[in-house]
């Protein structure tokens, strides 16, 4: 699993999961470009990567909800790191309890918020795959890794959220389901020069209310919520030549949640 000489572009790179995946690929020798809206967090994350693994690391601040900003990214990656071999579409529009029309009953969910989720979770991943495809094809071993969600595969158990401000918006689930089908579509269209696969996480512990955590863990065969390090093996596999004959696949990393 030697990724020296390869460059990985990771969207949502300043977030917990993005940083964990970047750390994994940097450990394997890849140069890293982190993409996120938060310039300050990007600076800290890239500095930590470079210091820990002695690899080239760059951070590029982009609002992936904006098509015009997305369009500038490939040239900026070339300017900073020369090229791209791996694209990880990890950025996600997850909202919060304060976002209007998001974590509310179905009847109250808003079309404008739906559109924002679709733009970031599906359209941006499609657009970046399209934009980076010429670079990824050059060496004939490009890899796109998309990140979906268990709720792109199964329906929600709304009882998990009772008594909390949390919710499960339709737009999140539908957009993540779209990521899965986009993975399959791209895998045949971009073959053989570029492989396209997907990682589907289960719930990751992020300080959720105790009642939610207890219910979630009770429904999970492995008895706990996920941690960022649980995804290191998956990203190392799909980004490297270990998966050289694998494309169009979706790997569930969910503690068995979808095995019931």
C-alpha positions as CSV (number, residue, x, y, z in Angstrom):
1,X,0.0,0.0,0.0
2,X,2.5,2.6,-1.2
3,X,0.9,5.8,-2.3
4,X,4.1,7.8,-2.7
5,X,3.9,10.0,-5.8
6,X,0.1,10.1,-5.7
7,X,-2.0,13.1,-4.8
8,X,-5.3,12.7,-3.0
9,X,-7.9,15.5,-3.0
10,X,-10.3,15.1,0.0
11,X,-13.5,17.3,0.2
12,X,-14.8,18.0,3.7
13,X,-11.2,17.7,4.6
14,X,-11.4,19.8,7.7
15,X,-14.0,17.6,9.3
16,X,-13.4,14.7,11.6
17,X,-13.8,12.0,9.0
18,X,-12.0,13.9,6.3
19,X,-9.0,14.4,8.6
20,X,-8.9,10.7,9.5
21,X,-9.0,9.7,5.9
22,X,-6.3,12.2,5.0
23,X,-4.1,11.0,7.9
24,X,-4.4,7.4,6.6
25,X,-3.4,8.3,3.0
26,X,-0.6,10.6,4.2
27,X,0.7,7.7,6.3
28,X,0.9,5.7,3.1
29,X,2.9,8.4,1.4
30,X,0.3,10.4,-0.6
31,X,0.4,14.1,-1.0
32,X,-2.8,15.6,0.4
33,X,-5.1,18.4,-0.7
34,X,-7.8,19.2,1.8
35,X,-10.9,21.1,0.5
36,X,-13.3,22.7,2.9
37,X,-15.1,26.1,3.6
38,X,-13.2,26.7,6.8
39,X,-9.8,28.2,5.9
40,X,-8.6,28.4,9.5
41,X,-9.4,24.7,10.1
42,X,-7.7,23.8,6.8
43,X,-4.5,25.5,7.7
44,X,-4.3,23.7,11.1
45,X,-5.1,20.3,9.5
46,X,-2.6,20.6,6.7
47,X,0.1,21.8,9.0
48,X,-0.5,18.8,11.2
49,X,-0.4,16.4,8.3
50,X,2.9,17.8,7.0
51,X,4.5,17.7,10.4
52,X,3.4,14.2,11.3
53,X,4.0,12.4,8.0
54,X,6.5,14.6,6.2
55,X,4.3,14.8,3.1
56,X,3.2,17.7,0.9
57,X,-0.1,19.0,2.2
58,X,-2.2,21.9,0.9
59,X,-5.6,23.3,2.0
60,X,-7.9,25.0,-0.5
61,X,-10.9,26.9,0.8
62,X,-14.0,26.3,-1.4
63,X,-17.7,26.5,-0.8
64,X,-18.8,23.4,-2.6
65,X,-22.4,24.7,-2.7
66,X,-21.2,27.2,-5.3
67,X,-20.6,25.9,-8.8
68,X,-18.3,28.7,-9.8
69,X,-16.0,27.9,-6.8
70,X,-16.0,24.2,-7.6
71,X,-14.9,25.0,-11.1
72,X,-11.7,26.6,-10.0
73,X,-10.5,23.6,-7.9
74,X,-8.7,21.4,-10.5
75,X,-6.4,24.3,-11.6
76,X,-5.7,25.2,-8.0
77,X,-4.7,21.6,-7.2
78,X,-2.4,21.6,-10.2
79,X,-0.9,24.9,-9.1
80,X,-0.3,23.6,-5.5
81,X,0.5,19.9,-6.0
82,X,0.9,19.3,-9.7
83,X,-1.9,16.8,-10.4
84,X,-4.5,14.6,-8.8
85,X,-4.7,10.8,-8.7
86,X,-7.4,10.2,-6.0
87,X,-10.6,12.1,-5.4
88,X,-12.5,11.5,-2.2
89,X,-16.0,13.0,-2.3
90,X,-16.5,13.2,1.5
91,X,-18.1,16.6,1.9
92,X,-21.7,16.4,3.1
93,X,-24.5,18.8,3.8
94,X,-25.8,17.6,7.2
95,X,-27.4,20.7,8.6
96,X,-28.3,21.1,12.2
97,X,-31.3,21.6,14.4
98,X,-31.3,25.4,13.7
99,X,-31.5,25.1,9.9
100,X,-35.1,25.8,8.8
101,X,-36.9,23.0,7.2
102,X,-34.3,20.3,8.0
103,X,-34.6,18.4,11.3
104,X,-38.4,18.7,11.3
105,X,-41.4,16.5,10.5
106,X,-41.8,15.5,6.9
107,X,-44.6,18.0,6.3
108,X,-42.4,20.9,7.4
109,X,-39.3,20.0,5.4
110,X,-38.5,22.8,2.9
111,X,-37.7,22.7,-0.7
112,X,-35.0,25.4,-0.5
113,X,-33.2,23.3,2.1
114,X,-33.7,20.1,0.0
115,X,-32.0,21.9,-2.9
116,X,-29.0,22.9,-0.8
117,X,-28.5,19.3,0.4
118,X,-28.7,18.0,-3.1
119,X,-26.3,20.6,-4.4
120,X,-23.6,19.6,-1.9
121,X,-24.2,15.9,-1.4
122,X,-24.9,14.9,-5.0
123,X,-24.3,17.7,-7.5
124,X,-20.9,18.7,-6.1
125,X,-19.7,15.1,-6.1
126,X,-20.8,14.7,-9.7
127,X,-19.3,18.0,-10.8
128,X,-15.9,17.4,-9.1
129,X,-15.7,13.9,-10.6
130,X,-16.4,15.4,-14.0
131,X,-13.8,18.2,-13.4
132,X,-11.1,15.9,-12.1
133,X,-11.6,13.0,-14.5
134,X,-9.0,14.2,-17.1
135,X,-6.3,14.4,-14.4
136,X,-7.3,11.0,-12.8
137,X,-7.1,9.3,-16.2
138,X,-3.6,10.4,-17.0
139,X,-1.7,7.6,-15.2
140,X,-4.5,5.0,-15.8
141,X,-4.9,4.2,-12.1
142,X,-7.1,7.0,-10.9
143,X,-9.5,6.4,-8.0
144,X,-12.7,8.2,-6.9
145,X,-14.1,7.3,-3.5
146,X,-17.5,8.6,-2.7
147,X,-19.0,8.7,0.9
148,X,-22.6,7.8,1.3
149,X,-24.6,6.9,4.5
150,X,-26.6,4.0,5.8
151,X,-29.6,6.2,5.2
152,X,-28.9,6.0,1.5
153,X,-29.4,2.3,1.8
154,X,-32.2,1.8,4.4
155,X,-35.1,3.8,5.7
156,X,-34.9,5.6,9.1
157,X,-36.1,4.4,12.5
158,X,-37.6,7.6,13.7
159,X,-38.0,6.3,17.2
160,X,-34.2,6.8,17.6
161,X,-34.8,10.5,17.7
162,X,-37.7,10.8,20.2
163,X,-37.0,13.3,22.9
164,X,-34.1,14.9,21.0
165,X,-33.7,17.8,18.6
166,X,-32.2,15.5,16.1
167,X,-34.0,14.3,12.9
168,X,-33.6,12.4,9.7
169,X,-34.4,14.7,6.7
170,X,-35.6,13.2,3.5
171,X,-33.1,15.3,1.5
172,X,-30.1,13.7,3.4
173,X,-31.3,10.2,2.8
174,X,-32.2,10.7,-0.9
175,X,-29.0,12.5,-1.7
176,X,-26.9,9.8,-0.2
177,X,-28.9,7.2,-2.1
178,X,-28.0,9.2,-5.2
179,X,-24.3,9.0,-4.3
180,X,-24.6,5.2,-4.4
181,X,-26.2,5.1,-7.9
182,X,-23.7,7.8,-9.1
183,X,-20.9,5.5,-8.0
184,X,-22.2,2.6,-10.1
185,X,-22.8,4.9,-13.1
186,X,-19.4,6.5,-13.0
187,X,-17.7,3.1,-12.4
188,X,-18.6,1.9,-15.9
189,X,-18.3,5.2,-17.7
190,X,-14.8,6.0,-16.4
191,X,-13.4,2.5,-16.6
192,X,-10.8,1.3,-17.1
193,X,-8.6,4.3,-16.4
194,X,-10.5,5.4,-13.2
195,X,-12.0,3.2,-10.5
196,X,-15.1,4.5,-8.6
197,X,-16.2,3.0,-5.3
198,X,-18.1,4.1,-2.3
199,X,-17.8,3.9,1.5
200,X,-21.1,3.9,3.5
201,X,-20.7,4.8,7.1
202,X,-23.0,4.1,9.9
203,X,-23.5,6.5,12.8
204,X,-20.4,8.1,14.1
205,X,-20.2,9.2,17.8
206,X,-20.2,13.0,17.8
207,X,-21.6,13.8,21.3
208,X,-25.2,12.9,20.5
209,X,-27.8,12.8,23.3
210,X,-27.4,9.8,25.6
211,X,-30.9,8.6,24.8
212,X,-30.1,8.5,21.1
213,X,-26.8,6.8,21.6
214,X,-28.3,4.1,23.8
215,X,-31.0,3.3,21.2
216,X,-28.5,3.3,18.4
217,X,-26.0,1.0,20.1
218,X,-28.8,-1.4,21.0
219,X,-29.7,-1.8,17.3
220,X,-26.1,-2.2,16.2
221,X,-24.7,-5.8,16.1
222,X,-21.2,-4.7,17.2
223,X,-22.7,-2.7,20.1
224,X,-21.3,0.8,19.6
225,X,-21.3,3.8,17.4
226,X,-18.5,4.4,14.9
227,X,-15.2,6.2,15.4
228,X,-13.2,8.0,12.7
229,X,-10.4,5.3,12.9
230,X,-13.0,2.7,11.8
231,X,-12.8,4.1,8.3
232,X,-9.0,4.0,7.8
233,X,-9.0,0.5,6.3
234,X,-11.7,1.3,3.9
235,X,-10.1,4.4,2.5
236,X,-6.7,2.7,2.3
237,X,-8.2,-0.2,0.3
238,X,-10.1,1.8,-2.2
239,X,-7.5,4.5,-2.7
240,X,-4.6,2.0,-3.2
241,X,-3.8,-0.8,-5.6
242,X,-5.1,-3.3,-3.1
243,X,-8.4,-2.7,-4.9
244,X,-6.9,-2.6,-8.4
245,X,-9.6,-5.0,-9.7
246,X,-12.5,-3.5,-7.8
247,X,-14.9,-0.8,-9.1
248,X,-18.6,0.1,-8.6
249,X,-18.6,-1.4,-5.1
250,X,-20.1,-0.1,-1.9
251,X,-18.5,-1.0,1.4
252,X,-20.7,-0.8,4.5
253,X,-18.7,0.4,7.5
254,X,-21.6,0.4,10.0
255,X,-21.0,-2.1,12.8
256,X,-23.6,-4.4,11.1
257,X,-26.4,-1.9,11.2
258,X,-27.7,-2.9,7.8
259,X,-27.2,-6.6,8.3
260,X,-30.6,-7.1,10.2
